[in-house]
Amino acid sequence: MPQFNYKARRRTGELVDGILEVADQSAAVLQLQRAGLFPVSVIAAKVDRKAARAAGETPAAATGAGRVLPESLRKLFKTQRKPKLQELATYTQQLANLLKAGMPLTMALHSMASLTSKGIPGTVSHQLKQDVIEGRSLSDALARQAHVFPELVINMVRAGEQSGALEEVLRRLASHFERFSEVQSKFKSAMIYPMFVCFFGLLLIIFFTAVMLPKFTEFFQTMNLKDGLPLATQIVIAISDFMKTYGWWLIPLVAMALYFVVNRYRATPDGRRRTDAMLMKLPVFGSVIRLNLFGQFSRILSTLLANGVPVLQALRITEQVISNTVIKDALAATREAVTDGKTLAQPLAKAGVFPQLMIDLIRIGEETGDVPGSLLNVAETYEADLNVALRTMMGLIEPTLIVGLAVVIGGLLVGVMQAMFAITQSIQMR
């Protein structure tokens, strides 16, 4: 059984150390707590390789390393990814439920390590528990796991600790992430059908021009038409020849080059700013993008302010969470103006980005002393408008795609049919 070196403090503050032989690190911590000690560090003891060989046990078996990769290799191949919004919602909701049940925070985190939480491994909860046992606050422990938990979570938990409403803050975080996850799902669902139609429509066009048309072309060339092939047929044959000779490699190459150029341009500050501004001004799509951004901004800022985060810090966090650089610049200017003593509504209106309805509702919230409530009202208003805009967008995209594909495929068929009619007329004249 593995051994662990521990350091712990008695209730009197005296530091003690020793070795425990238990199943794992969690069991060691639990045993120390039951003994009335406060663990400071619990580290796996190094295995004496000579003693292990003398006992007829390989070092790998003695340490359990034969079952897993070495730590260096695990760190090399381990992929760190940000949890999805729904995964964060599930995690914070589970932790809130455990705290509501009366569990101490360390025991709740211990239970979280064994609960199934997709996207957030149990090792994260183990480390959080260890940090809390060592005397850190939960928010500080979360800050040490910044690759998993966004700054929004860290600061709201810190505010909840200061106000004594940690459970309530965790529930609000869960509700916040669930709401944004729902919006993301609506975006993805709205784009599935258009992408499906485009993909199979493109496959059909490529198959027709690269496989079917060459066979018709060979047939047309065997017929000596007096007046030659119709113009539409000549265009179709030229397209077929191009696709057969160059299209199979040139089109993917151009697409990859275009993707690379756009990404390089967006990687520059000016390019990102220009493309973000252009996306917000697009017909139909721009309306959806703007409503989503305004809803995000309002809900995030409302959630932060409602949980006691100072306004300047709340604006900074919101600025980091929002991905659109136009909104980011407006929030940065707003933060500077608020630092100089201005109200929130004044610099937001001066930015010229946010709609007048939002400005008016925030101004009313400032006058009544309920800015978080006003921002929540704004968020709900724009989220409702977003649902309508998504339905409108889908109502326009679907027929547009169908008509566009029908025109392209119909044009190809017209070229073929005109040649067939010309051949028929030539035969009848003979």
C-alpha positions as a printed NumPy array, in Angstrom:
array([[  0.   ,   0.   ,   0.   ],
       [  1.357,   3.504,  -0.85 ],
       [  2.944,   5.626,   1.868],
       [  2.51 ,   9.392,   2.321],
       [  4.675,  11.875,   4.188],
       [  2.524,  14.418,   5.974],
       [  2.885,  17.664,   7.858],
       [  0.   ,  18.837,  10.007],
       [ -0.789,  21.164,  12.903],
       [ -2.482,  20.35 ,  16.172],
       [ -5.243,  22.572,  17.497],
       [ -2.598,  24.247,  19.631],
       [ -0.65 ,  25.201,  16.509],
       [  2.15 ,  22.68 ,  17.044],
       [  3.583,  21.298,  13.766],
       [  3.886,  17.512,  13.538],
       [  4.968,  15.177,  10.739],
       [  5.039,  11.494,   9.958],
       [  4.194,   8.74 ,   7.486],
       [  0.799,   7.199,   6.743],
       [  0.175,   3.975,   4.84 ],
       [ -3.211,   4.424,   3.135],
       [ -4.848,   3.842,  -0.237],
       [ -4.473,   7.358,  -1.626],
       [ -3.874,  11.007,  -0.741],
       [ -7.551,  11.656,   0.033],
       [ -7.605,   8.821,   2.522],
       [ -4.489,  10.264,   4.19 ],
       [ -6.106,  13.696,   4.551],
       [ -9.288,  12.146,   5.92 ],
       [ -7.344,  10.1  ,   8.47 ],
       [ -5.505,  13.205,   9.668],
       [ -8.748,  15.149,  10.029],
       [-10.298,  12.348,  12.042],
       [ -7.249,  12.478,  14.338],
       [ -7.957,  16.165,  15.027],
       [ -5.06 ,  17.438,  12.917],
       [ -5.071,  20.165,  10.264],
       [ -3.104,  18.889,   7.224],
       [ -0.499,  21.252,   5.789],
       [  0.983,  18.949,   3.15 ],
       [  0.462,  15.316,   2.155],
       [  3.041,  14.007,  -0.342],
       [  3.554,  10.49 ,  -1.696],
       [  6.663,   8.929,  -0.14 ],
       [  9.54 ,   8.003,  -2.455],
       [  9.968,   4.292,  -2.954],
       [ 13.265,   2.601,  -2.094],
       [ 13.992,   0.801,  -5.352],
       [ 16.586,  -1.541,  -3.803],
       [ 14.185,  -2.551,  -1.077],
       [ 11.476,  -3.069,  -3.641],
       [ 13.7  ,  -5.367,  -5.708],
       [ 14.741,  -7.282,  -2.573],
       [ 11.085,  -7.83 ,  -1.805],
       [ 10.604,  -9.203,  -5.314],
       [  8.581,  -6.189,  -6.433],
       [  9.453,  -4.015,  -9.409],
       [  9.742,  -0.279,  -8.817],
       [  6.916,   0.286, -11.26 ],
       [  4.642,  -1.995,  -9.299],
       [  5.702,  -0.469,  -5.977],
       [  4.818,   3.038,  -7.072],
       [  1.908,   2.221,  -9.315],
       [  3.748,   3.848, -12.212],
       [  3.284,   0.776, -14.344],
       [ -0.357,   1.711, -14.712],
       [  0.1  ,   5.329, -15.748],
       [  2.511,   7.507, -17.685],
       [  5.337,   9.272, -15.815],
       [  4.391,  12.716, -14.542],
       [  6.59 ,  14.491, -17.109],
       [  4.983,  12.613, -20.001],
       [  1.494,  13.134, -18.601],
       [  2.109,  16.883, -18.477],
       [  3.486,  16.793, -22.02 ],
       [  0.521,  14.957, -23.528],
       [ -2.193,  16.391, -21.301],
       [ -4.457,  18.781, -23.185],
       [ -5.873,  21.607, -21.143],
       [ -9.177,  22.878, -22.461],
       [-11.597,  25.368, -21.047],
       [-14.773,  23.737, -19.719],
       [-17.96 ,  24.387, -21.656],
       [-20.589,  26.671, -20.177],
       [-22.921,  23.781, -19.356],
       [-20.068,  21.95 , -17.62 ],
       [-19.377,  25.004, -15.434],
       [-23.103,  25.281, -14.704],
       [-23.285,  21.639, -13.605],
       [-20.177,  21.936, -11.416],
       [-21.28 ,  25.084,  -9.584],
       [-24.817,  23.717,  -9.144],
       [-23.52 ,  20.455,  -7.642],
       [-21.236,  22.328,  -5.257],
       [-24.104,  24.619,  -4.206],
       [-26.315,  21.578,  -3.536],
       [-23.662,  19.983,  -1.314],
       [-23.207,  23.194,   0.686],
       [-26.978,  23.527,   1.069],
       [-27.062,  19.985,   2.478],
       [-24.871,  21.231,   5.348],
       [-21.52 ,  19.836,   4.236],
       [-18.361,  21.745,   5.213],
       [-16.548,  23.172,   2.2  ],
       [-13.638,  20.697,   2.382],
       [-16.005,  17.714,   2.557],
       [-18.091,  19.139,  -0.297],
       [-14.984,  19.487,  -2.464],
       [-13.978,  15.941,  -1.528],
       [-17.38 ,  14.725,  -2.725],
       [-17.064,  16.807,  -5.906],
       [-13.894,  14.886,  -6.749],
       [-15.88 ,  11.641,  -6.864],
       [-18.961,  13.044,  -8.605],
       [-19.187,  12.753, -12.37 ],
       [-18.553,  16.256, -13.702],
       [-17.809,  16.198, -17.416],
       [-15.152,  18.687, -18.48 ],
       [-13.769,  19.33 , -14.975],
       [-11.617,  16.394, -13.792],
       [-11.659,  15.161, -10.224],
       [ -8.04 ,  16.25 ,  -9.781],
       [ -9.215,  19.86 ,  -9.923],
       [-11.562,  19.335,  -6.973],
       [ -8.806,  17.459,  -5.114],
       [ -6.464,  20.418,  -5.563],
       [ -9.158,  22.895,  -4.525],
       [ -9.771,  20.883,  -1.35 ],
       [ -6.042,  20.7  ,  -0.62 ],
       [ -5.684,  24.475,  -1.038],
       [ -8.644,  25.131,   1.272],
       [ -7.22 ,  22.725,   3.881],
       [ -3.936,  24.643,   3.754],
       [ -5.789,  27.825,   4.697],
       [ -6.604,  29.454,   1.363],
       [-10.046,  30.791,   0.579],
       [-12.075,  29.079,  -2.13 ],
       [-11.68 ,  32.085,  -4.435],
       [ -7.884,  31.969,  -4.052],
       [ -7.944,  28.238,  -4.708],
       [-10.033,  28.841,  -7.839],
       [ -7.571,  31.516,  -8.962],
       [ -4.815,  28.886,  -8.871],
       [ -6.936,  26.877, -11.336],
       [ -7.362,  29.782, -13.784],
       [ -7.022,  27.397, -16.748],
       [-10.335,  25.849, -15.651],
       [-12.348,  28.589, -13.959],
       [-12.876,  31.988, -15.636],
       [-12.308,  35.222, -13.756],
       [-16.07 ,  35.698, -13.562],
       [-16.321,  32.66 , -11.26 ],
       [-13.312,  33.665,  -9.162],
       [-14.539,  37.203,  -8.465],
       [-18.143,  36.231,  -7.81 ],
       [-17.056,  33.529,  -5.362],
       [-14.8  ,  36.076,  -3.646],
       [-17.768,  38.449,  -3.323],
       [-19.902,  35.585,  -1.989],
       [-17.285,  34.77 ,   0.641],
       [-17.157,  38.378,   1.784],
       [-20.961,  38.636,   2.022],
       [-21.445,  35.169,   3.545],
       [-23.68 ,  34.044,   0.663],
       [-21.411,  31.553,  -1.094],
       [-24.174,  29.04 ,  -1.781],
       [-26.425,  31.691,  -3.331],
       [-23.574,  32.992,  -5.483],
       [-22.84 ,  29.48 ,  -6.769],
       [-26.503,  29.057,  -7.705],
       [-26.484,  32.373,  -9.557],
       [-23.348,  31.304, -11.407],
       [-25.035,  28.05 , -12.407],
       [-28.079,  29.942, -13.661],
       [-25.833,  32.391, -15.52 ],
       [-23.875,  29.666, -17.315],
       [-27.016,  27.704, -18.14 ],
       [-28.544,  30.791, -19.722],
       [-25.513,  31.447, -21.894],
       [-25.256,  27.768, -22.783],
       [-28.867,  27.899, -23.945],
       [-28.094,  30.887, -26.191],
       [-25.071,  29.071, -27.648],
       [-27.201,  26.006, -28.348],
       [-29.732,  28.131, -30.199],
       [-26.972,  29.579, -32.394],
       [-25.641,  26.114, -33.193],
       [-29.098,  24.713, -33.871],
       [-29.886,  27.638, -36.157],
       [-26.762,  26.966, -38.245],
       [-27.039,  23.167, -38.542],
       [-29.626,  23.139, -41.342],
       [-27.925,  25.802, -43.535],
       [-24.557,  24.06 , -43.162],
       [-26.152,  20.71 , -44.016],
       [-27.784,  22.129, -47.156],
       [-24.574,  23.922, -48.249],
       [-22.403,  20.852, -47.722],
       [-24.561,  18.411, -49.668],
       [-25.413,  21.011, -52.297],
       [-21.694,  21.594, -52.89 ],
       [-21.056,  17.846, -53.088],
       [-23.852,  17.519, -55.649],
       [-22.446,  20.346, -57.797],
       [-18.91 ,  18.919, -57.663],
       [-20.169,  15.434, -58.565],
       [-22.229,  16.753, -61.473],
       [-19.478,  18.947, -62.937],
       [-16.546,  16.576, -62.338],
       [-18.176,  13.181, -63.011],
       [-21.415,  13.49 , -64.986],
       [-20.673,  16.42 , -67.308],
       [-17.476,  14.92 , -68.805],
       [-19.546,  11.979, -70.027],
       [-22.037,  14.321, -71.699],
       [-19.142,  16.336, -73.135],
       [-17.673,  13.266, -74.829],
       [-21.073,  12.53 , -76.352],
       [-21.54 ,  16.12 , -77.577],
       [-18.129,  16.141, -79.219],
       [-19.03 ,  13.071, -81.301],
       [-21.975,  14.983, -82.774],
       [-21.001,  17.427, -85.498],
       [-23.586,  20.151, -85.043],
       [-23.924,  22.56 , -87.931],
       [-24.217,  25.677, -85.808],
       [-22.079,  24.365, -82.978],
       [-23.117,  23.874, -79.357],
       [-25.374,  26.436, -77.636],
       [-23.665,  29.122, -75.543],
       [-25.07 ,  27.725, -72.276],
       [-23.673,  24.296, -73.135],
       [-20.259,  25.757, -73.942],
       [-20.204,  27.51 , -70.551],
       [-21.158,  24.273, -68.791],
       [-18.451,  22.336, -70.661],
       [-15.864,  25.   , -69.754],
       [-16.858,  24.691, -66.082],
       [-16.607,  20.899, -66.311],
       [-13.152,  21.063, -67.916],
       [-11.962,  23.488, -65.266],
       [-13.265,  21.322, -62.413],
       [-11.725,  18.194, -63.92 ],
       [ -8.322,  19.809, -64.583],
       [ -7.854,  22.414, -61.832],
       [-10.869,  22.443, -59.54 ],
       [-10.007,  19.383, -57.464],
       [ -6.843,  21.042, -56.125],
       [ -7.236,  24.778, -56.891],
       [-10.528,  25.35 , -55.05 ],
       [ -9.364,  23.76 , -51.74 ],
       [ -6.058,  25.636, -52.083],
       [ -7.811,  28.987, -52.596],
       [-10.174,  28.244, -49.682],
       [ -7.247,  27.443, -47.348],
       [ -5.325,  30.521, -48.521],
       [ -8.365,  32.732, -47.945],
       [ -8.869,  31.23 , -44.481],
       [ -5.202,  31.841, -43.636],
       [ -5.283,  35.461, -44.882],
       [ -8.477,  36.263, -42.947],
       [ -7.092,  34.711, -39.763],
       [ -3.818,  36.605, -40.128],
       [ -5.715,  39.839, -40.648],
       [ -7.948,  39.184, -37.634],
       [ -4.849,  38.455, -35.562],
       [ -3.854,  42.137, -35.857],
       [ -5.589,  44.615, -33.508],
       [ -6.783,  46.818, -36.355],
       [ -7.966,  43.831, -38.412],
       [ -9.889,  42.36 , -35.478],
       [-11.525,  45.699, -34.772],
       [-12.538,  46.259, -38.403],
       [-13.935,  42.755, -38.908],
       [-15.847,  42.866, -35.602],
       [-17.381,  46.206, -36.611],
       [-18.239,  44.831, -40.057],
       [-19.928,  41.743, -38.575],
       [-22.124,  43.951, -36.394],
       [-23.291,  45.892, -39.484],
       [-24.173,  42.885, -41.642],
       [-27.816,  42.638, -42.756],
       [-29.821,  40.014, -40.813],
       [-26.691,  38.4  , -39.28 ],
       [-25.566,  41.723, -37.786],
       [-28.824,  42.074, -35.875],
       [-28.363,  38.642, -34.303],
       [-24.742,  39.41 , -33.386],
       [-25.613,  42.78 , -31.824],
       [-28.508,  41.403, -29.774],
       [-26.333,  38.556, -28.504],
       [-23.536,  40.947, -27.493],
       [-25.891,  43.386, -25.752],
       [-27.569,  40.525, -23.896],
       [-24.186,  39.103, -22.827],
       [-22.907,  42.453, -21.622],
       [-26.05 ,  43.237, -19.623],
       [-26.362,  39.831, -17.978],
       [-22.67 ,  39.522, -17.032],
       [-22.497,  43.02 , -15.565],
       [-25.822,  42.544, -13.769],
       [-24.67 ,  39.25 , -12.237],
       [-21.387,  40.756, -11.026],
       [-22.942,  43.893,  -9.54 ],
       [-25.774,  41.933,  -7.894],
       [-23.177,  39.831,  -6.063],
       [-21.288,  42.797,  -4.651],
       [-18.409,  43.073,  -7.122],
       [-17.269,  46.748,  -7.33 ],
       [-18.361,  48.481, -10.516],
       [-14.833,  49.105, -11.851],
       [-13.828,  45.504, -11.298],
       [-17.139,  44.32 , -12.787],
       [-16.539,  46.401, -15.921],
       [-12.998,  45.013, -16.249],
       [-14.222,  41.406, -15.958],
       [-17.04 ,  42.034, -18.447],
       [-14.539,  43.589, -20.833],
       [-12.404,  40.438, -20.65 ],
       [-15.348,  38.069, -21.133],
       [-16.856,  39.837, -24.182],
       [-15.08 ,  38.728, -27.368],
       [-16.065,  41.621, -29.665],
       [-13.341,  44.311, -29.726],
       [-15.81 ,  47.113, -30.486],
       [-17.64 ,  46.384, -27.229],
       [-14.307,  45.895, -25.445],
       [-13.12 ,  49.373, -26.484],
       [-16.409,  50.921, -25.378],
       [-16.163,  49.21 , -21.979],
       [-12.549,  50.302, -21.541],
       [-13.532,  53.921, -22.212],
       [-16.497,  53.542, -19.844],
       [-14.261,  52.187, -17.091],
       [-11.899,  55.139, -17.42 ],
       [-14.823,  57.585, -17.296],
       [-16.326,  55.901, -14.232],
       [-12.901,  56.12 , -12.567],
       [-13.088,  59.892, -13.107],
       [-16.403,  60.01 , -11.262],
       [-18.972,  59.807, -14.051],
       [-22.061,  57.618, -13.935],
       [-22.312,  54.403, -15.949],
       [-24.914,  55.625, -18.443],
       [-22.991,  58.725, -19.587],
       [-19.863,  57.052, -21.032],
       [-21.914,  54.147, -22.44 ],
       [-24.016,  56.666, -24.378],
       [-20.908,  58.544, -25.521],
       [-19.389,  55.325, -26.957],
       [-22.069,  55.31 , -29.674],
       [-22.247,  51.499, -29.68 ],
       [-25.061,  50.667, -27.305],
       [-28.745,  51.261, -28.17 ],
       [-30.684,  54.093, -26.585],
       [-33.068,  51.686, -24.82 ],
       [-30.166,  50.184, -22.868],
       [-28.813,  53.617, -21.945],
       [-32.232,  54.809, -20.736],
       [-32.859,  51.722, -18.602],
       [-29.382,  51.944, -17.024],
       [-29.973,  55.644, -16.3  ],
       [-33.267,  54.781, -14.598],
       [-31.461,  52.09 , -12.573],
       [-28.911,  54.659, -11.411],
       [-31.669,  57.049, -10.372],
       [-33.554,  54.346,  -8.434],
       [-30.404,  52.722,  -7.016],
       [-31.013,  49.38 ,  -8.748],
       [-28.526,  49.154, -11.621],
       [-28.274,  45.322, -11.426],
       [-32.063,  45.037, -11.741],
       [-32.133,  47.41 , -14.71 ],
       [-29.311,  45.512, -16.431],
       [-31.156,  42.236, -15.848],
       [-34.242,  43.776, -17.458],
       [-32.09 ,  44.846, -20.418],
       [-30.616,  41.336, -20.716],
       [-34.038,  39.676, -20.721],
       [-35.318,  42.177, -23.3  ],
       [-32.466,  41.561, -25.735],
       [-32.484,  37.806, -25.194],
       [-36.176,  37.757, -26.116],
       [-35.408,  39.884, -29.196],
       [-32.555,  37.484, -30.022],
       [-34.966,  34.548, -30.187],
       [-37.124,  36.473, -32.652],
       [-34.073,  37.507, -34.703],
       [-32.858,  33.911, -34.885],
       [-36.227,  32.747, -36.193],
       [-36.227,  35.578, -38.743],
       [-32.692,  34.708, -39.849],
       [-33.599,  31.057, -40.309],
       [-36.724,  32.049, -42.226],
       [-34.533,  33.992, -44.667],
       [-31.546,  31.66 , -44.892],
       [-33.431,  28.468, -45.747],
       [-35.277,  29.712, -48.855],
       [-32.233,  31.711, -49.984],
       [-30.034,  28.61 , -49.902],
       [-32.628,  26.479, -51.648],
       [-33.177,  29.072, -54.394],
       [-29.41 ,  29.589, -54.826],
       [-28.733,  25.863, -55.198],
       [-31.707,  25.508, -57.546],
       [-30.358,  28.309, -59.768],
       [-26.858,  26.767, -59.951],
       [-28.014,  23.198, -60.563],
       [-30.78 ,  24.392, -62.88 ],
       [-28.241,  26.385, -64.933],
       [-26.09 ,  23.265, -65.352],
       [-29.11 ,  21.22 , -66.425],
       [-30.217,  23.914, -68.883],
       [-26.789,  23.761, -70.567],
       [-27.095,  20.012, -70.985],
       [-30.741,  20.096, -72.147],
       [-30.088,  22.798, -74.736],
       [-27.389,  20.628, -76.295],
       [-29.764,  17.667, -76.322],
       [-32.435,  19.744, -78.075],
       [-29.879,  20.976, -80.617],
       [-28.783,  17.401, -81.337],
       [-32.415,  16.305, -81.732],
       [-33.154,  19.109, -84.186],
       [-29.986,  18.269, -86.148],
       [-31.056,  14.624, -86.477],
       [-34.574,  15.588, -87.619],
       [-33.162,  17.938, -90.304],
       [-31.092,  15.088, -91.68 ]])
